[in-house]
Amino acid sequence: MKQRSERVRGVLLGELSADSRLARRGLRPGDVVMGVNEVRVRDLAEFEEAVDAARGTLYLEILRRGRDYVVRVD
């Protein structure tokens, strides 16, 4: 986990269903997804492309309250 202060690009998560895969893994509305399996994503199109290309487990780089986290999504 590291502190981040530069301008952020990624996908801002909005409302999540409580029983969704992302919510069950601890993601919250307001989190910003900045990477998928070590591939940077700057917008929804890049996020969807990275998820479609992934095989198996996803590792999402998340920004929450100025700090980076990696979340595993099976």
Buried (B, 14 or more C-beta within 10 A) or exposed (E): EEEBEEEEEBBEBEEBEEEEEBBEBEBEEEBBBBBBBEBEBEEEEBBEBBBEEBEEEBBBBBBBEEEBBEBEBE
